[in-house]
Every structure is written in structure tokens, then in C-alpha cells.
Amino acid sequence: MRSPLRTPEVRSLVRDSSLVWLASGIVGVSFGAIAVAGGLPVWVPVVMSLVVYAGSAQFSAVGILLAGGGPLAAAATGLLLNTRTAAFSLAVADVLGRGRAARLLGAHLVTDETVAFALAQSDPARRRTAFWVSGLGLFAVWNAGVLCGALAGSALGDTGTYGLDAAFPAVLVALVLPALRSDATVRRSALLGAALALAVTPYVPAGVPVLLALAGLVLHGKGRTA
């Protein structure tokens, strides 16, 4: 019997999501190296990546810790940044499945990348497969990258000089372009969100512009009910 992981559909999804995995691994290495080079023990970024599993929230939390902030402040910042995943969860609620175990695991795998990749698919069955393929692969590669970066520590030097911060945004743009081209309502929502984020970026802490960009969903809701 042929393994379901070797079907043409799964192979094509693995191929399509491999770029996201590569970007995730690179940024994961950066995160692990930054955390350890800043003075944190190796286990901190590794455990955080397994349990929290939220790139921007992890970077922000570690930044606060390395700046001398307390763990409560770091945790609160991470929670604030991750409130955007509530909207993502609603978008893929029917993709995760109905079982309690599937929903719990699926909720842990909800990220900007997995949601964008799943919603870019053409039918419900393919969206579900895409979510799990991209989500499980992304989780594995991210954590492997963080472990490698943490073990390398300060040997990598200043990871900012490599331009690693541009990897994820570039991948996300590639993922959402099809939806922006085909749906005028999505384009209007995205433009409003981007304009709000750019306008407030000089005045608010890092991560907050992303949350404010969710206001663009107001136009999306109006477009669907009109």
C-alpha cells in the first residue's frame, strides 16, 4: 500500500512550502544565536520555540529579557503580539478538523505562514492537507534551526548583517499575492492595514503596527456583506 505522504498532492505541497521552511530555518538560526549570544542559556530559546512557537513574539520576549526586563513583561509582550492569531484561527477553524486532539495540535501550528498557505489552496480538502503539511514541516524546521543557532551561539557574529529579517516578509508577500490579485476586497483591506501599520510605526513599539493592521479587516467584512 502506498503511503499517503507519497501522493502527488502531498509531494506538490511539500515542494511549494519548502521555501517557507527554508526561510523559517534561517530565521530560527538567527533567533537561537541572538538569544545565546546575549547571555541566555541554550535551553531557553529551545524550550520557548517548542512551547510558545511564535517567531515575532519570541524575538520580542528575548529582546526584553536581554534589555533587562522581567519575565512577566516579556510574557505580556508576547501575548499581545500573538493576539493576531485569534483572527487567523477563525479563518482556518474548518480546516483543522473536528477532533479535540486535532484542534489542539492545529491551534499550536497556526502561524502567519501556515494560514496564508492553506487559504491559498483551491478547495477545502486541499486546504486541510496544505495546513498540516506546511504546519508540521514549519514546526520541525523552525525548532531545528533554533537549536542549531543556540548551539552555535556567538560564533555566528551579528546575524543582522546577513539580512535574515527580510526572509519571512518576502515569503509572506509571495503567498498572499494570488489573493490580492483575484479579490478586490482583499486588496482594499490589505492596503488599509498596510497604511495604518506604516503610519504608526515611528510612534509605537515593535509588533504593535501588525496588530493595528488588523483594522483592515473592517473593509473585508463590509465587502462580504454588501
N, C-alpha and C positions, 0 to 999 in steps of 0.2 A: 504494500500500500504506500502511495506517495505521501510524503509529509506535507501537511498544509502550509508549512513555511517555505516550501519549494514551488508553490504555484506561480504561474506567470504574474498574477496580480500582485502577490506579495513581493516578488522579485522586483517588479517595476516600482513599487512603493519604497522599497529599500534603496533602490538606485536614486529615486527622486529626493529622498530625505537624507541621503548621505552627506550632502553639502551642509545641511543644518547640523548634523552630528559632528562634522569636521570643525565647524565654527564653534560649536559648544565645547569640544575638547580643547581647542586653543584657548578660549576664554577661561575654561576651567583650570588649565595650567597656570594662567595668569593669576587667577584668584588664589589658588593654593600657594603660589610663590609669594604673592604680596602679603598674605596672612602670616606666613612663617618668617619671611624676611623682616616683617615689622615686629617680631618678637613673640608671636603666639606659638604654642606648641603644635606639632604636626596633627595631633588628634582633633584639634578644634575645627579647622576647615573641613576635615574629612567627615566628622560626625555631623557638622552643620549641613553639609551637602547631602548627606543621606537622609537626615530628618527634616530639615527645612526645605531644601531643594527649590531655591528661588534665587536666581542669579543676581538680579539687581538688589534684592533685599539682603542677600549675603554680603555683597560688596559694601552696602551702606552700613550694615551692622558691624562689620570688621573695621570699617573706616572710623566709626565712632569709638570702638574699643581701642584702636591704635592711637586715637587722639586723646585718650584719657577718660572717655565717657564710661559710665557704668553699664552693666549688663541689662538693666531694666530699660535704659534709654535706647540701647541697641535693639532690644526686642521690640520696643514700641515703634521704632522707625521701620523695622522690617515688616511688622504687621500693617502699618499704614501704607507702605508701598505695595503690599500684596492685596489690598482691598480691591484692586482692579480685577483680580481673578474671580471675584463674585460674578461680574458680568460675563466673563469667559465661561464660567461653569453653567450659567443659564443657556449660553449659546450651544453647548455640547451635551446638555443634560440627556438628550435622547440617544446620544452616541455611546455613552458609557455602558449601557446595558441595564438590566433590572435587578440583578443580584446585588445583595449588600456588599459582598466582598469585591465585586467588580466596581461598584460605585466608590468604595473607599480607596481602592488602589487607583482608580481612574482620577479621582479628585486630587490625589498626590501627584499625578502626572500632568495635570493641567498647567500649561505654560503658554506664553505668547506664541511660541513656535508650533506646539502640537495642535493648538486650536486653529491657528491660521492654516496649517497643512491639512487638517481634517476638513475644515469648511470649504477648502478649495476644491474638494472632490465633487464629482457629478451626481452621485446617488447615495442614499442612506447606508447601504451595505458597505460601499467603498469608503465612505467617511468613517465608519466604525473601524474598519481594518486599518485605515490610514492613521487614525488616532493611536491605536495600540502599537502599531509598528513604529511610528515616529516617537511616541512617548516612551516606550521601553528602551528603544535604541538611544534616545537622547539622555535618559536617566543613566544608562550604563556608561556612555561615553563621557558625560559631564563628570561623574564621580571618578572615573579612571583618570581624567585629566587633572582634577583637583588633587588626587593622590600623588600623581607624578610631579605636579608643581610644588606640593607641600614637601615632598622628599627632596626635590632639587633646592628648595629654599632660596637663599640669596645668591646662589650660583648663576641664576639667570639674569641678574642685574636688574635694571629698571625696565619692567615689562611694558611701560607706557611708550617706550621708544620704538616698539615693534608695531604700533598701530592696531593692537588687538581689540581696542574698544570699538573699532569700526566693523568688526566681523559680523556681529549679531544684527545691527541695524541694516546692513547690506542684504543679509539673508531674508529678513522680515519684509523689506521692500520688494524683493523678488517674489515672495509668497503672496503678497496682497495685490500685486499689480493686476492679475486677471480679474479680480473682483472689482477693482477700481475702474477698469476699462469697460466692464459689462453692465455696471449698475450705477446710474446717475445719483441715486440716493446715497449710496455708499460713498461716492466721490464727495458729495456735499458734506457728509458727516465727517469724513477724513480731513477735508480742508478746514472745517471749523475747528476740529480738535487740534490740528497742527498749528493753526493760527493762535489759538489760546495758549498752547504749550510754549510757542516761541515768544509770545508777548510777556509771559510771566517768568520765563527762565532767568532773567537777570535779578529777579527780586525774591525768589523763593528757594528753599533748599532743594538739592538734587533729588529727583524722584517725584516731587510734587507736581511738576508740569505734566507728567504722564497721567496722574490721577485727574487733573483738571481737563485733560484732553477728552476724557470720557463724556464730557458735556456735549460733545458732537453727536452722541447717540440720540439726543433730543430730536435732531433733524431726521435721523433714521427712523425713529418711531412715527414721526409725523408723516413721513413719506409712505410708510406701510399702511397707515390708517386712512390716508387720503383717498 
